[in-house]
Structures are given as C-alpha cells and as structure tokens.
Amino acid sequence: MANEQTTHFDITVIGAGIVGLSTAWQLLQRYPTYRILLVEKEAEVGTHQTGHNSGVIHAGVYYAPGSLKADFCQRGAQATKAFCLQHNIDFDECGKLLVATNDIEHTRMEVLFQRCQENNLEVHKLDQGQLKEREPNVKGVAALFVPSTGIVNYRRICEKLAELFISKGGELRLSTEVVALDESNERVGITLNNDVVSTSYLVSCGGLMADRLTKMLNIPTDFQIIPFRGEYYRLPSKHNKIVNHLIYPIPDPDLPFLRRASYAHD
Ligand SMILES: Cc1cc2nc3c(=O)[nH]c(=O)nc-3n(C[C@H](O)[C@H](O)[C@H](O)COP(=O)(O)OP(=O)(O)OC[C@H]3O[C@@H](n4cnc5c(N)ncnc54)[C@H](O)[C@@H]3O)c2cc1C
C-alpha cells in the first residue's frame, strides 16, 4: 500500500517493449517537468514480443482504406524510418513481394493491387519473368512488389528510446516487476518486487500480460490473452542472399492470419 514515504510519480508506464518505451518518451517530451517512471520486469528492454518479432516495417498493404489501422501503419512506417535516420539506426528498405502461385491467387492478387492503390502505396505488378529476374529462387506465376516495406532491428530502436528517455530525466527501472496495483481517487499504488511507489496516472503497456495487469485492478476484462509458442531457425549466413526481398504469399481471405513470411536478412 502507498503511504507518505512512498515515492510518487506523475506518470508510470508498465513495460519497456516498443509500445511502453515510445509512450514514455512521447509523454516526457510533452510533459518535460513531470516525474515519469517506466518499469520493466526483465533486465533489458525489448526482450519480449518486440525483441522476437520479424523486424518488418510494414507498409500497410492489407488494411481497409481510410481505416485508423491503415493510417497508423503508414504514419508509423514513416516515423520509424525518420527516427532511424535521425539516430543512425540501420534499416533496409528491401521491399516486399506478394507472390501468386496459381490462378486463384493471381485473381486475389488483383484485388490486393487495388487495395494498395486505394491506400496510396507505391505498388508494381510483376509478371512471371520479372519475378524470376528479381527472385531466381522463388516460383510463382506473378507478384506484387511494394518497395516501401523495410526491415529493422526493433531492439535497437528500443535501446535508443531508453537512452533518450533517461537522458531527459525519465526513470527506467529494469528487473522490476509490477506485482500488485491498488487504486484510490487520488493515486494508484504500485507494489513492485523491490519497492512500493505511487502514481497519479498509470499507463499499462504490458504486451501479453495486459489481461493480468488489468485484473490486478479488479477491472472486468472481456478478453484473455492465449500465448502460443513460436520456433525460430537461423540459416547459416552463406544463405543470406537466397532471396532479396521479403516474400509473402497472397493471403487467403478465409484464413487472413495464416500468412507466412521469409526474410532475406536478420
Ligand atoms: C511472432 C511475431 C512477429 C511479429 N512481427 C512483426 C513485424 O515484423 N513488424 C511489426 O511491426 N510488428 C510485428 N509484430 C508485432 C509487434 O512485435 C508487437 O505489436 C509489439 O512488439 C508489441 O510491443 P509491446 O511493447 O506492446 O509488447 P512487448 O514487446 O511484449 O513488451 C511488453 C513488456 O511488458 C513487460 N511486462 C509485462 N508485465 C509486466 C509487469 N507485471 N511488470 C513489469 N513489466 C512487465 C514485459 O516484460 C515486456 O517487456 C510481431 C509479433 C509477433 C508475436
């Protein structure tokens, strides 16, 4: 429980993945006089989803034109690239190929082409020969080429965000887990594994722990996160040039989440 001796923060953010770090950094820039705490249960930043994702800077091919997702994805991609340029973080605008392997997928590819255009994305249709030229190791009847898709190491972005946050007076506590929360009218008491603090505002960016954190405040949730395990394999570096772009199948509209991707670089 929070008491008078408890350290008090104006804002506390839980979770130093990309969402928590960018939230904390944006808040600090907007409210430079606020005391802002970012707590992360791991010993380093960006070790969960953010550090194990595919590293793609998505262009926003699939999202419904005019939707918030389409807008956020495009603005996010631009902001990510601008941030990398500003802070000397490597990224590779290698482009993405959506490859049709039969006539049905070729028809679906045309619909996706329209969608790219409605989303104001630069997109090119490749015939079989043009596909072969770009990707000798990929078999397909046609493809869409979206040049603006890129890849980046999101952990490096996290490390830079943490550095910026700390340099402007933000407090980052690693190896610090939120184990309990209690809310009153004035403040939220936060029990950490190694301290007790309080905060005027709490922002939860706990990724796959979002439902557990919400339950700590006895807030009813209508969702539950079901994690499932993924396996990663790294090819020997002599295979790094096996493909030159990000390669995606044309998504099946009945199975929109079962997209696979293979990557030319780490
Ligand atoms: C397999 C896979 C591939 C993906 N590929 C891409 C991609 O290519 N491009 C893309 O843009 N997106 C991709 N995504 C999505 C993207 O990775 C996520 O949307 C993003 O990383 C989520 O960031 P986050 O900060 O919300 O979560 P996380 O990175 O999971 O961060 C949450 C943090 O909260 C901390 N935390 C949780 N509970 C507590 C607690 N009680 N106390 C203290 N700390 C706590 C955790 O330790 C963790 O560090 C992919 C996702 C997955 C799973």
PDBQT file of the ligand as one rigid body, heavy atoms in Angstrom, charges set to zero:
ROOT
HETATM    1  C1  LIG A 301       5.985 -13.560 -33.982  1.00  0.00    +0.000 C 
HETATM    2  C2  LIG A 301       5.682 -12.087 -34.113  1.00  0.00    +0.000 A 
HETATM    3  C3  LIG A 301       6.143 -11.386 -35.218  1.00  0.00    +0.000 A 
HETATM    4  C4  LIG A 301       5.846 -10.038 -35.365  1.00  0.00    +0.000 A 
HETATM    5  N1  LIG A 301       6.361  -9.357 -36.434  1.00  0.00    +0.000 NA
HETATM    6  C5  LIG A 301       6.193  -8.013 -36.503  1.00  0.00    +0.000 A 
HETATM    7  C6  LIG A 301       6.833  -7.269 -37.522  1.00  0.00    +0.000 A 
HETATM    8  O1  LIG A 301       7.567  -7.822 -38.327  1.00  0.00    +0.000 OA
HETATM    9  N2  LIG A 301       6.625  -5.934 -37.570  1.00  0.00    +0.000 N 
HETATM   10  C7  LIG A 301       5.817  -5.293 -36.653  1.00  0.00    +0.000 A 
HETATM   11  O2  LIG A 301       5.654  -4.063 -36.753  1.00  0.00    +0.000 OA
HETATM   12  N3  LIG A 301       5.201  -5.969 -35.664  1.00  0.00    +0.000 NA
HETATM   13  C8  LIG A 301       5.388  -7.307 -35.556  1.00  0.00    +0.000 A 
HETATM   14  N4  LIG A 301       4.814  -7.993 -34.539  1.00  0.00    +0.000 N 
HETATM   15  C9  LIG A 301       4.019  -7.251 -33.575  1.00  0.00    +0.000 C 
HETATM   16  C10 LIG A 301       4.930  -6.463 -32.623  1.00  0.00    +0.000 C 
HETATM   17  O3  LIG A 301       6.091  -7.206 -32.293  1.00  0.00    +0.000 OA
HETATM   18  C11 LIG A 301       4.153  -6.137 -31.357  1.00  0.00    +0.000 C 
HETATM   19  O4  LIG A 301       2.960  -5.454 -31.704  1.00  0.00    +0.000 OA
HETATM   20  C12 LIG A 301       4.971  -5.247 -30.421  1.00  0.00    +0.000 C 
HETATM   21  O5  LIG A 301       6.268  -5.748 -30.199  1.00  0.00    +0.000 OA
HETATM   22  C13 LIG A 301       4.238  -5.131 -29.103  1.00  0.00    +0.000 C 
HETATM   23  O6  LIG A 301       5.041  -4.361 -28.266  1.00  0.00    +0.000 OA
HETATM   24  P1  LIG A 301       4.632  -4.201 -26.766  1.00  0.00    +0.000 P 
HETATM   25  O7  LIG A 301       5.539  -3.182 -26.178  1.00  0.00    +0.000 OA
HETATM   26  O8  LIG A 301       3.155  -3.987 -26.652  1.00  0.00    +0.000 OA
HETATM   27  O9  LIG A 301       4.864  -5.670 -26.120  1.00  0.00    +0.000 OA
HETATM   28  P2  LIG A 301       6.190  -6.393 -25.614  1.00  0.00    +0.000 P 
HETATM   29  O10 LIG A 301       7.327  -6.177 -26.516  1.00  0.00    +0.000 OA
HETATM   30  O11 LIG A 301       5.803  -7.803 -25.334  1.00  0.00    +0.000 OA
HETATM   31  O12 LIG A 301       6.512  -5.627 -24.258  1.00  0.00    +0.000 OA
HETATM   32  C14 LIG A 301       5.755  -5.771 -23.090  1.00  0.00    +0.000 C 
HETATM   33  C15 LIG A 301       6.713  -5.597 -21.935  1.00  0.00    +0.000 C 
HETATM   34  O13 LIG A 301       5.964  -5.513 -20.734  1.00  0.00    +0.000 OA
HETATM   35  C16 LIG A 301       6.742  -6.147 -19.722  1.00  0.00    +0.000 C 
HETATM   36  N5  LIG A 301       5.844  -6.521 -18.620  1.00  0.00    +0.000 N 
HETATM   37  C17 LIG A 301       4.738  -7.314 -18.687  1.00  0.00    +0.000 A 
HETATM   38  N6  LIG A 301       4.197  -7.454 -17.483  1.00  0.00    +0.000 NA
HETATM   39  C18 LIG A 301       4.952  -6.711 -16.620  1.00  0.00    +0.000 A 
HETATM   40  C19 LIG A 301       4.889  -6.481 -15.202  1.00  0.00    +0.000 A 
HETATM   41  N7  LIG A 301       3.939  -7.036 -14.432  1.00  0.00    +0.000 N 
HETATM   42  N8  LIG A 301       5.829  -5.693 -14.654  1.00  0.00    +0.000 NA
HETATM   43  C20 LIG A 301       6.822  -5.121 -15.431  1.00  0.00    +0.000 A 
HETATM   44  N9  LIG A 301       6.927  -5.319 -16.757  1.00  0.00    +0.000 NA
HETATM   45  C21 LIG A 301       6.005  -6.114 -17.342  1.00  0.00    +0.000 A 
HETATM   46  C22 LIG A 301       7.325  -7.362 -20.436  1.00  0.00    +0.000 C 
HETATM   47  O14 LIG A 301       8.442  -7.900 -19.760  1.00  0.00    +0.000 OA
HETATM   48  C23 LIG A 301       7.661  -6.784 -21.794  1.00  0.00    +0.000 C 
HETATM   49  O15 LIG A 301       8.994  -6.335 -21.888  1.00  0.00    +0.000 OA
HETATM   50  C24 LIG A 301       5.071  -9.363 -34.378  1.00  0.00    +0.000 A 
HETATM   51  C25 LIG A 301       4.609 -10.056 -33.257  1.00  0.00    +0.000 A 
HETATM   52  C26 LIG A 301       4.928 -11.402 -33.116  1.00  0.00    +0.000 A 
HETATM   53  C27 LIG A 301       4.430 -12.128 -31.880  1.00  0.00    +0.000 C 
ENDROOT
TORSDOF 0
